[in-house]
């Protein structure tokens, strides 16, 4: 993972654009100003069989994980998409322009190399790191591929609720051009754009230019010094319990990477213990207890698109007056 992502328990404050707490944003989502609401998003859905199966179990068997983002580039996409459509899951697109596992999980872009040559390395896979993408890919190929991923998911029958990025590839601290492109594509397709900011200026930029309704804080738990890359089960469980113990009223995003502990996981993914923990934790008595004690509520991004549409409709109406 890029060194820029090595912060422990990244939590970046983000303003609510066009609809602050004083503007009753929580009430518009159906909550009170005193509620604690969390959107737990399972990243890497469709990445592989153990990722798909873990996410399906969390969506089916818990009241906490209510949405996931699917990888259109990956081997288990068709099966994952079919399950999502049959079960009516809330699914977003996990824009994928990198392949950090290379030969162990050999995938390229949705489009062939002939159409988007700058997205492929000499091995025939997507680039392994964000820095390689920034150095080698051209923006035209990136736009073609992002559109292709969205179209592939739509054609599978999924109504896309939101968009995020594998390895945070379009987030503004990597390349401003990618961020602007992601905003354009999300707006074109009417998809909520989930993004993590590293500083306030980008938050203000978004507020002025896009009017996207973002969460109060965006959380993801990474600890590159911990056992197994992101920490073992007990370490991660305790970190989640600590996080849920200190949340204040508001709405939050939490990224998780669940996968089952299969032979495939152990062979391919160096952080398989952490990924299995991100599945197992949601069945733990310790986490359930703090969730119950604090009356934490869980939701997905389905309401965000409607509120954003209303926001843009009001903007357009004001512009014509």
N, C-alpha and C positions, 0 to 999 in steps of 0.2 A: 504494500500500500504506500502511496505517496507520503513523504515526510510531512506534508502539510496537513495530513489527516491523523497525525499521531497524538493529538491532544486526548487526554483522558476525560471521558464523559463530556463530549462537546455539547454545549448548550448555548445557542446563539439567540439572544433576545430579538424578537421581530415584532414590529408594530402591526396593528390591524389597519389595513389600508381602507380608507373611505368609510370605515365603520368601526370606531373605537369602542371600548367598553362603555364610554359615556353615550355612545350612539346605539346602545342596546344590541350589539352584535351577538352576544350570547343568547339574548332573548329571541333574536331572529332565527337562531339555530334551534330554538325550542328549549333552551335551558334558562336558569336564573343566573344572575350575576355572582352568586355564591357557589355555583357548581364547579367542580373540577372534572374536566372532560379530556379524554386522551384518544387520539387516533393512532392505534398500533398498526403500522404497515409492515407486512411481511415482504421484504425484498427477495428478488431472485426466484420468484415463482416460475416454474417451467425450466429452470436452469438444468435440473437433472431429476431423476426419479426420486431420490431421497429428499430433495427440496420440495418438489410438488407434493409428495405424500405427507410431509410434515405440515406444510401450509394447509392442506385440505383438512387434516385432523384438527388444527387450531381453529380454522373457520367453522368447522362442524361441531366441535366438542367444547369450545370455551365461549364465554360471553365477553371476552376481552379483545380478541383479534378479529376485526370485522372487515379488513381490506388487505389487498396484496397488489404488488406490481409485477407484471409478467414480462419475461424476456422473449421477444419474438425471434431472436437469433439462435436460440438454444435447442438442444436435442429433444427435450421433453415438451416442447411448446404445444404441439397438436393435442397431446393427451391432456395437458393442463388446461388448455383453452376449452376443450370439450367438457371437462368436468365443471369448469367455471360457468359455462353457459347452462348446462343441465341443472346446476344447483343455484343459479342466480346470484353468484358472488359479486361483490363490489370490487372491480378490478381496474387498475391503472396500467399505464405503459411504463416499463422500466427501460428507458432509452439506453441502448448498449452500443458503445463504440470501442470497447476494450475487451480483451480476453487475457486475464492475468494468469491463467493456468496453461495456456498454450497446448502442448502435445497431450497433456493429461485430460484436457477437455477441449478437443479441437473444433472450434466454431469460428466462422467468419461472419460477414454481414448478411443481412437478408438479400441484398442485391449481389450479383456475382462480381468478381474482380474486374471483369471487362467494363462494367458500368461505373464502379466506384473504386478505381485502382489505388487511390491514395489512402484508403482505409485499411489496406491489407499490407502485412509485412512479407518478407521473402519466404516465409514458411507457408503462406496461404491462410493465415489467421488474422483476426483483428489485432491491432497493436497491443502489447502487454501492459503498457502504462499510459497514464494521462499525458505525461510529458512527451512520449513518442507520438501520440495523436496530434498534440499541438505543433510538434516539429514537422510532421510529415503530411497530415491530412489537409485537404483544401476545403473551404467552406461550402463549395457547391456539392461536393460528394457527401459531406455531412448532412446537408439539407435533403438530398435525395434519399439517403439512408434513413433519416428520421421519419420522413414521409412514408417510406416503404414499411417501416416497422409499425407505424400507426395503422396503415391500410391493411396490413396482414392481420392485425388483431381485430380490426373492425370486420374484415371478411370472415373471420372465425365466429362471428356472432356476438362479440363482446361489446357492450356499450361502455366505452372508456370513461372513467370518472375523473382521473387525474394523471399527471405525468411526473415522473422523477427520473433520476439518472444513475446508472450503474457507475460506481466509483466516482460519483459526483461530477461527471465529465462536463456538464454545461453550467455548473455553478460558477458564479462570477469571479471567484478568485483564481480560476484556471485560465479562462480566456473570455474576455468581454464579448467578443463576436459570437461565441457559442451561446452565451446567455441571451443576447439580443435575438438570435435565431430561435432559441427555444421559446421565448416570449411570443414571437411572431407566429410560430407553428401552433402553440397552445391556443392562442387567440383565434386563429383561423379555424381550428377544429372545435372550439368551444370546450376545451379541456382545462381543468384547474391545473396550474403549474406549481408544483411543490418545489421549494428551493430553500437552501440554507445560506444565509448571509454571514460573512466574516466581519463586517463592520457596518456602522450606521449609515454611511453614505450610500451604500447599495440599497439599504432599506428605504431611505428617503427617495432615492431614484425611482424605485418601484412604486412608491406611494404617488409620486407626481405623474409618472408616465403610464402605468398599467392598471392601477386600481384593483389589483388582485387581493383577495381576502386571505391573508396568511394567518397562521397560528401564532400564539403568544411566544412560544419557544419550540425549538426543533431539537430533539435529543437523539443521540445514537451513542452507544457505549462501546468504546474502543480502548484497549490498553495494550499497546504493543510490547510492553515489558512483562506482561503477565504470562502465566503458564499457557502454552498452546496458542500464543499469538494474541488472543482476545480475552484470556482468562478461562479457568475451569468452571465447573458448575457452581460450586459454592461461592466463588468470587463473583460470578455474574449474578447469581440469585441475590446475594447481599447488596450488590450495586442497584439492582432493580428495586429491591425493597427500600433502600435508602432514597432513591429517586422518588418513588411514590409516597414516601413518608413526608417529603418536604414540598411537594407541589402545592401551589397556592391556587385560589379560584382563577379559572381561565381555561383556554383550550390549547392542547399541546399535541405535537407529532412525535412519535417514537418509532424509529426504524429498528427492525429486528431481521435476522438472517437465519430462519429455522431450517434445519435439515435433520433427517433421521440418522442414526449411527450405523449405517450399513457398510458393507465392505467397499462399495463404491466411494462413499464419503471419505472413509479412512485412506483410500488409495489416492484420491484426487485433491482433497481440500486440506491444506495444512492446518486450518482453524476448525477442523471438524468437531472437536470437543466443544468449542464455543457455539458452533452452529447447532449442535445437538442440545446444548444448554438453552439456547434461545427457543427451542421447541419445548423442552422439558419443564422449564421454569414456570410456564403458565398453568401447570397442574400442581404446583407446589403449595403446601398449606401456608407457608410463610408469606408468599405474595398474595394469596387469596385473602389472608387475614388483614393485611394493611389496606387492600382494596375495599374490603367490607367495612373496616373501621372508619375509613375516610369517605365512604360512599362515593367512590370514584366512578364516573360514568364513561362509557366507551361508544365511539361512533366511527363513521367513515367520511369520505369526501363528497358524498352524493348531494348534500345540500349546498356545498360551496358553489357548484356550477350555476345553480339557480340564482343564488344571491349575486354572483358575479354578472350574470346576464342582466339582472335588474339594474345593477350598478352601471353597466355599459349602456343600457337603454336610456337611463336617466342622463348619462353623459351626452349621448347623441341628441336627445331631446333638447337639452340645454344649449347645445351647439347651434341648433337651428332657430332658437328663439332670439 
